[in-house]
Amino acid sequence: MISVGPKDKMLVALRDPEGFGRPVVLSCGAAVLIMLMDGNRTLSEVQTAFNSQTGATAALSDLETIIRRLDEAYLLADERFEQYRCEQIDGYLSNSIRPASHAGGAYEKDPDMLKKQLSDLFTCDGGPGAVDYTANHAARRLCGVVSPHIDLHRGGTAFAWAYKQIAEHSNAEVFVIFGTAHHPMEELFCVSRKDFDTPLGVVQTDLRFIDRLAEHLSDNMAGRQVDLFKDEPAHRQEHSIEFQAVFLQYMLGGRREFRIVPVLVGSFHDFLGNGATPELSPEVQAFVAAVRSAADDHPGTVCYISGADFAHIGQRFGDQSLLDDQRLAEQAKDDRKLLEAARRCDAAGFFSHVAGQADRNRICGLSPTYTMLEVIGQCRGELLKYDQAVEPDRTACVSFAGMAFYRR
């Protein structure tokens, strides 16, 4: 056991956010050693640096044990990991179906247990109530929703508020889902042609809609090549669309035919950093126009979904202080200003609110929600549910909401 004093009563979980490596739990001392393994130090130099920084000692055999554990879990950047990574990506790309990556973690894997989990989100305290599947779909002319992408254990009721509107007020056959891309992509947008597996059945993509979207985008870009499918591996572990597919299958599967168009939207941080706006981006505006044109070509009804969370604050996300009630209340007030811009379908105002603060609150749903607001145009928005998931130790808070948008 490598000890750095009383802190070693704590444990550190090491995981690969891209989902290739397996999680490993370590002592604090072992975590310090790992941070010293920067690729430039020999093992003896790691030992020396560890002693200098902590005053403790680490045996060479301890370092070798840690390295072996990391290697077995595919958490070392070495040839073995790279070969494994390539095999995993090749296997994913060759499959016509995207696996349910987060089943058994963020939500139940067993179909019956998942149905109960989702059903309870509607009828529990804070939920919207049971769904009325006999409601008049044309009554409120739903054109889109904002739904969270936080795990269902923490944000489930906000999902339920959004999807109740879909079940009761939309007869759409196609759902275009804009999801946050949590990992870098080469292009701003990536569309997947893969069907999405869920514990409740496979959700099919609309290949005709996707082909028309790609054609319109190519025409709109006036010769500049934009590959909508280049970043397909980004979909492999991304949960922002997966959770929406699970809810759609639960709400509509077996009740009526529907298909999805899964779109990952990359970061808008370049716009924030250089003072530009997405409104002036040829790629963003060409993509928005292409989605609208593809929807016009579609003979039926299209509904839009933004899989988006909002603020990420607290020490876990880089802030200095623990979160007290006042800070959480301030964040709720600021979030509601941002959501008010969304409710007005003011995409420019939505972006400028975040840009004016230099994204200090780390708004995770900026790019997909902006894109959806641009696509739907002048609709009437309604905030259905706002909430915050606050860690018990007050080190982190994620805010999220369920919203609905109706045609005027």
N, C-alpha and C positions, 0 to 999 in steps of 0.2 A: 504493500500500500504506500503510494507516494503522498506524503502529507506536507501541507503548507500551513499547518496550525489549525485553529478552531474552525476556519472557513471550510475545512475539508469535511465537515458534517453535511455540507451541501453537495449535491450532485449536479452534473452538467450533461444535458442531452445533446448529442451531436447528430445532426441529420443532414441529408442531401436534399435541398429544396427541389431539385429536378427529379428526384425519385429513383435515381439509379442505385445509390448506396443504401444500406440498411442502417437504421438508427443504432447508435451506441451510447451507453450511459457511462460516464466517467466521473472520477473524483475531481475536485477543483485542482489538485496538484497535477493530475494527468492532463487536464485542460490547459494549464499553464505551459506544460511541456509541449503540447501540440502547437500552441501559438508561437513557440520558439522554433518549430520545424518549418522554416521558411524556404527551404530548398537551397539555401546558401551555407548553412552550418553543418558541420559533421556532427555525429552523435556526441563526441567528446566536447565539442563546442556548445552543444545544447545543454549538456550537463553543467558546464561552467556558467553559462548564462542563467540557467535555472537557479544555481546556487547564489549567483550575484543578485538576482532579483528577489529571491524569496528567503535566502538564508538557510534553506533546506538542501538536502542532498538527494540525488536520484541515482540509483545503480544502473549500470549499463544494461543489465538484464531486464530492469523495469522498462527502459526505453524500448528494448527489443520486443517485449511483450505487448506494449502499446501499439507499436508499429504493426505487429502481426495481427492484432485485433482490427486495426483500421484497414489493413490490406484485405483481410477475410470479409469485411463488410463493404468492400469496394468504396472506401473513403479516402484512398490515396491517389494522387494524380500521377499514376505510373502507367507503364505499358499494359499491365494486366487490366487496369480500370478502363483504359481507352479501348482495348479490344472488347471488353464486356459492354461498354457504352455503345460501340458501333453495332454489336450484335443485337442489343435491345432496340436501337433505332431502326435497324434494318427489319427486324421482326415486326415492329409497329407499322412501318411504312408498307409492308407487304400484306398487311391485314386490311380487309375492306371495312372492318368494324373497329371502332375505338372502344377499348375495354373500359369498364366502370372502375376507374382508378382509385376512387375514394370510398367505395362500398366497404362497409365493415370498420370504417374509421369515422368520417364526418357524418355518416348516416348508416342505418342498419343494412346489412347485406342480405339477410333472410327476407324473402318477399313478404311473408305474413307479418313479420315484425316491422318491416318498413312501412307497410300499409297502416299498421296501428300507429307507428311513430308519426306519420304524416297526418293521419286523421285527427290525432290528439292535438296537433298544432292549430287546428281550426276551432276546436271546442274548448280548449283550455283557457284559463284566465289570460286575458290580453289578446286572444284569438278573435277572428271575425265572425265565428259561428259556422254552423254546418252549411255546406254548399247547396243551393237550390238549382238543380240541373234543369228544372222546368222553366227557369226565368227566360224572359224575352230577350234574345240576343241583340236585337236591333234597338232596344229601348235606349241605351246610352252610347252606342256606337264607339266602343272601345277601339283605340288605335295602338296603344302601347302601354307598357308598365315598366317601372323601375323595381327590381327585386334585388335583395342582397346576394352576396356570394360568400358571406361568412358561413361557417359550418352550421348545420341545422340545429345542433344542440343549443347554440347561443342566439341564433337569429331566426329560428323557425317561424315564429308568429308573424314576423314581417313578410316572409315568403308567403304565408297563408293569406294575408290581406291582399297581396298582389294577385295571387293565382285564383282567389275567389272571384275577382273581377273578370279574369280570363274565362273561367268556367261559366259565369252567369251573363257576361256581356260581350262575348266575342264568338263569332262563327267562323273565324279564320281557319283556312286550310294550311297556311304557311306561317311559321313564326321565325322571323329573322332575329337571331340572338346576338347582341353585341356584348362580348365578355372582355373584362380586363385581362390583358396579357401580363402576367406577373414576372415574366422573364424576357430578356431582350430578344427582339426580332429584327431582321434586316429591313423588312418593309413595315409600314404603319398598319397594314391590314393583312390578315391571313384567314382565308376561308377553307374549311375542311370539307372534302367530299365524302368522308367516312360517315357511316351510320353510327349512332351512339348507343352502346349497350347500357342497360340499367338492370337492376335486379327484377324489375317488373316487365321487362321486355325490351326489344330493340326499337329505338327511335330513328326513323329513316330521315335522311337528308333529301332535299329537293334538288336533284341534279340539273333539271331543266332551268330552274330559277338561277342556280349558281352559274351555269354556262352563259345565260343571258347577262348576268351581272358582269362576268369577266369580259364578254364582248363589248358591253356598253362602256366599261372602264377603259378598255383598249382604245375605243373610239374617242373617249373624252380626253385621254392623255396626249392626243395628237402626235403619235409616233413614239413617245417615251414608253419604254417597256416597264410595266409594273407586274410582277409575278405574285398573284394572289395566293399561290399555293407553295411558295418557296419555304415558308416557315412552318410547314405542317408539323414537324416534331414538337413545336411549342404547344400543340393541342394535347400531347400525350399525357401529361400529368395535370394540365390546367383544370381547376375546379370551377371557374367562374361560369363556364357554359355547362359543365357536367351537372351541376346542381339544378339548373333550369330544365335540362332534359329529363331529370328524375321527376321533377314536379309536373311537367307536361304529360309524361307518361302516366303518372298517377291520376291526374285530373281527367285526361282525355282518352287514354289508351282503352280500347274496347268500346268506347262510346261513339267516337267518330274518327274518320281518317284525318291525319295531319302530318306535316313534315316540317323539318327545321332547316334553317340556313345558319350554320355556326360560324361566327365571325369574331376572331380575336383582334382587339384593337391595341396597338402598341402605345408606348408612353408619349405624352405630349410635353415632356420636360424640356425638349429642345426649344419649343415655342416659349416656354416660361423663361428659359435662360437667355434667349436672344431678343426678347421683347416683341416677338412676332405674335401672330394669332393664327389659330387654325383656319379662320375665315379667309385668310390670305394665302393659304397653302394650296397649290394646284392639286396635289395628291388628295388631300382631304375633300376638297370641293368636287373633284372628279369622281371620287368614290361615292360621296353623298348623292350626286346626280345619277350615278350608275345604279345605285340601290333604288332610287325613285323610278328610274326607267324600267328596271327589271320588274318592279311591283306593278307598274302600269301595263306591262306585257302579260302579267299573270291574270288568268281569267277569273280567279276567285278573290277572296279577301286575304290581306296580309296584315299581321299584327307584329309589333316590334317589342323586344325585351332588352333592357339593359341590365346585365348582371353586375351590380356595382355596390361596393361599400364606400364609405366616405372617410371621416377623419381617423387617423392612426396616431394617437398621442400617448405620452408616457415614457418612462425610462427605457422600456423595451424597444422603443422606436427612436431613441436618441435624445429625448428630453432629459433635463437635469433633475427635476423634482418628482416626487410621488404625486399622484393625482388626489386632490382634495375635492370636497363637494363644490366649492366655488369654481374651481377650474373646470369641472365637469358641466356645471351650469353655464359657464361662459361658452364652452364648446357647443352645447346644445343650442344656445342662442345664435351662435355663428353659423352652425349647420342649418338652422331654419332660414337664415338669410339666403344661404346657398340654394336650399331647396325651394325657396320662394321664386328664385330666378328660373329654376327648372319648371316649377308649376306654371309660370307664365310662358313656358316654351321659349325662353330667352337664352338661346345657346351662347350668344356673345356675352351676355351678362353673367351667365353661369361660369364661363371661362375667366372673365375678368375678375370675378370675386376671388377665385383661386390665385390668379396671376398677381393680383394686387397685394396678396399676402406672401408672395414668393413660395406658395404651397407649403407654408409652415406647418399646416395640419395634416399634410401627406394624404391628400384626397385620392383614394385608390380607384374611384370610379369616374375620374374626370373624363378620360378619353372615350369610353363607351357611351356615357350618358350624353356628352356633348354631341357625339355622332348621331345618336338616336334623336335628340332634340332637333338637330338640323334636318334629319330625314323626315320627321313627322310634320314639321312646319307649325303652322298656327292651329294648335289644338288647345283644349282646355284641360289643365292639369289639376289633380287633387292629391293632397298628401293623406295617405291612409294610416300610416303607422311610422313613428320615429322611435328609435331606441338606441341604447348604448350597451355594449358588452364590456363590462369593467372587471378586470382581474381582481380577485379577493385581496391581493397584496398591494393593489393600487399602482402597479407598475405599468399598466397598459389599459387602453380603452380603444375600442373600434366602434364607430357609429355607423348606422345603416338605416334604411327606410324602405317602405313599400309605397309606391305611387302609381296612380293610374292617369291615363291621358285619353280624352274623348274628342271626337271630331265635333266641331262647332255646328 
